[in-house]
Amino acid sequence: MIQHWLLEAGVDGEILRDDQWDRLREFVPGGRKGKRGPRSDARRFLDAILWLARSGARWRDLPEDRFGRFC
């Protein structure tokens, strides 16, 4: 239901443009291998946080097809 509303509202798609990501990249941790395997992609993680902020949804409501399971 939330995903459908977001599609209609135009919130789907990439949240950060490439130029915005280039400026923020160095401030976002992640993208390296952690103790338990590879960490999630930092850009996808930040996109997920921004998606949540825009939508008002909960973390568990993130669309898995776009962000994976909890990023």
C-alpha positions as CSV (number, residue, x, y, z in Angstrom):
1,M,0.0,0.0,0.0
2,I,2.8,2.5,0.9
3,Q,4.7,1.5,-2.2
4,H,1.7,2.2,-4.4
5,W,1.2,5.6,-2.9
6,L,4.9,6.5,-3.3
7,L,4.7,5.5,-7.0
8,E,1.7,7.7,-7.5
9,A,3.4,10.6,-5.6
10,G,6.6,10.3,-7.7
11,V,8.8,9.2,-4.8
12,D,10.0,6.1,-6.6
13,G,13.3,6.0,-8.5
14,E,16.8,7.1,-7.4
15,I,16.6,9.4,-4.4
16,L,20.1,10.9,-4.8
17,R,21.4,12.2,-8.0
18,D,25.0,11.2,-9.0
19,D,26.3,14.7,-8.3
20,Q,24.7,14.7,-4.8
21,W,26.1,11.2,-4.0
22,D,29.6,12.3,-5.1
23,R,29.6,15.1,-2.5
24,L,28.2,12.8,0.3
25,R,30.2,9.6,-0.4
26,E,33.1,10.3,1.9
27,F,30.8,11.0,4.9
28,V,28.8,7.7,4.6
29,P,30.4,4.6,6.1
30,G,30.1,1.2,4.5
31,G,30.9,-0.4,1.2
32,R,33.9,-2.3,2.8
33,K,34.0,-5.9,4.0
34,G,33.0,-6.2,7.6
35,K,33.7,-9.0,10.1
36,R,30.5,-10.9,9.0
37,G,30.9,-10.4,5.3
38,P,30.4,-7.5,2.9
39,R,28.6,-4.5,4.3
40,S,25.6,-3.1,2.4
41,D,26.2,-0.6,-0.4
42,A,26.5,2.8,1.2
43,R,24.6,4.6,-1.5
44,R,21.7,2.2,-1.4
45,F,21.7,2.5,2.4
46,L,21.5,6.3,2.3
47,D,18.8,6.1,-0.4
48,A,16.8,3.8,1.9
49,I,17.1,6.3,4.8
50,L,16.0,9.2,2.6
51,W,13.2,7.1,1.2
52,L,12.0,6.4,4.8
53,A,12.3,10.1,5.7
54,R,10.2,11.1,2.7
55,S,7.6,8.4,3.0
56,G,7.2,8.2,6.8
57,A,7.3,4.4,6.5
58,R,9.0,2.1,8.9
59,W,12.3,0.3,8.3
60,R,10.5,-3.0,7.7
61,D,8.3,-1.4,5.0
62,L,11.3,-0.8,2.7
63,P,10.6,-2.4,-0.7
64,E,12.8,-5.5,-0.8
65,D,13.0,-5.4,-4.6
66,R,14.7,-2.0,-4.5
67,F,16.7,-2.0,-1.2
68,G,17.1,-5.7,-0.4
69,R,16.2,-7.1,2.9
70,F,17.0,-4.2,5.4
71,C,19.7,-3.0,3.0
